[in-house]
Amino acid sequence: MASSLARRLGAPVTAVGSAHVSAAQPSKTPLVPPDDAVAPVRHPEAPAPGELLGSHYAQCFGCGGEQPHGLHLEARAGEGVNVTAEFTVRTAHQGAPGLAHGGVLATALDETLGSLGWLMHVIAVTGRLETEFVAPVPVDTVLHLDARVTGVHGRKIYCSATGRIGGPEGPVAVRADAVFIEVKVEHFLDNGRNEEIQAAMSDPDQVRRARAFEVNP
Ligand SMILES: CCCCC/C=C\C/C=C\C/C=C\C/C=C\CCCC(=O)SCCNC(=O)CCNC(=O)[C@H](O)C(C)(C)COP(=O)(O)OP(=O)(O)OC[C@H]1O[C@@H](n2cnc3c(N)ncnc32)[C@H](O)[C@@H]1OP(=O)(O)O
């Protein structure tokens, strides 16, 4: 059977920003996995440990290589359902003189956590993200990021990340706990802007990447 992406490729995108996402109440989903959560499973075709994951979208602010304003984060697969990444704080990332903006650091954590989906072959978006800023992070610092999935409950993926300075074993400067929610590729097709969707769909590399996520045994 044709994949949903293939079906959509055959038809022009007509609606933009459909309202299928409800105007929800604030989420009360806790950030720790419930007792009946299951352990995450590394997909048999997940990238090998140490392999660079690459960008899920060339224009992504977090990881896109073609995004001039982006963080250009590059994550590597870990041995389990975990990833590592490095992020260098630039002058453009300041919040206070010589110090990283907290929102930029939260974005680096979010992006690193988001890349965990590659290891499970699941597309997921951030539902909740709680960040803790433990120590100031000066410009030119390399933040050593480490993220892992701590449990899966239905479509909810519980995960945590740390950002260390001075080396991968250095002191923790930032940390985050998050819940990601698994979605289908339609999430992007139904909610994204037509112009960018069409551009992404005419890029064979992008289509291949999106397809790689569609089958989750
Ligand atoms: C050719 C085009 C291809 C394009 C795609 C290309 C490649 C794709 C590959 C990867 C890309 C994937 C992600 C990007 C990766 C990294 C970037 C960094 C991550 C981000 O930056 S990403 C952007 C920010 N993010 C959002 O833009 C989400 C906005 N939001 C929504 O779109 C909805 O809100 C949604 C979908 C989250 C839920 O909506 P829904 O209707 O599907 O969910 P539903 O109500 O059925 O809930 C089901 C269960 O999740 C629980 N739940 C629901 N919402 C929750 C929440 N917020 N927090 C905690 N738990 C929550 C419920 O409590 C229930 O739990 P339970 O089952 O236990 O009852």
The ligand as an ORCA input file, in Angstrom:
! r2SCAN-3c Opt
* xyz 0 1
  C       7.778     16.409      3.166
  C       7.505     17.046      4.534
  C       8.079     16.214      5.646
  C       8.278     17.025      6.884
  C       8.765     16.171      8.045
  C      10.176     15.845      7.917
  C      10.845     15.025      8.715
  C      10.231     14.476      9.940
  C      11.254     13.920     10.864
  C      11.474     14.427     12.079
  C      10.882     15.708     12.562
  C      10.291     15.594     13.942
  C      10.370     16.556     14.872
  C      11.318     17.676     14.832
  C      12.462     17.348     15.690
  C      13.133     18.209     16.421
  C      12.756     19.615     16.584
  C      12.695     19.907     18.018
  C      11.388     19.472     18.541
  C      10.350     20.552     18.346
  O      10.573     21.695     18.596
  S       8.802     20.090     17.787
  C       7.918     21.649     17.672
  C       7.237     22.086     18.942
  N       6.114     21.271     19.285
  C       4.911     21.393     18.687
  O       4.731     22.172     17.796
  C       3.780     20.518     19.184
  C       2.458     21.296     19.182
  N       1.395     20.459     19.742
  C       0.693     19.595     18.986
  O       0.829     19.556     17.772
  C      -0.258     18.683     19.693
  O      -0.650     19.222     20.897
  C       0.343     17.260     19.920
  C       0.631     16.601     18.556
  C       1.633     17.345     20.759
  C      -0.658     16.405     20.697
  O      -1.901     16.480     20.041
  P      -2.758     15.158     19.778
  O      -4.168     15.590     19.502
  O      -2.107     14.307     18.787
  O      -2.639     14.440     21.195
  P      -3.708     13.754     22.112
  O      -4.585     14.768     22.725
  O      -4.362     12.622     21.347
  O      -2.789     13.162     23.289
  C      -2.019     11.972     23.127
  C      -1.307     11.720     24.438
  O      -0.275     12.728     24.582
  C      -0.507     13.534     25.742
  N      -0.217     14.927     25.383
  C      -0.796     15.636     24.409
  N      -0.260     16.833     24.330
  C       0.706     16.876     25.284
  C       1.618     17.863     25.690
  N       1.662     19.052     25.102
  N       2.475     17.567     26.682
  C       2.461     16.377     27.276
  N       1.613     15.382     26.924
  C       0.737     15.653     25.970
  C      -1.965     13.349     26.071
  O      -2.189     13.574     27.454
  C      -2.196     11.922     25.654
  O      -1.710     11.068     26.645
  P      -2.552      9.744     27.074
  O      -2.506      8.839     25.881
  O      -1.832      9.214     28.250
  O      -3.938     10.213     27.375
*
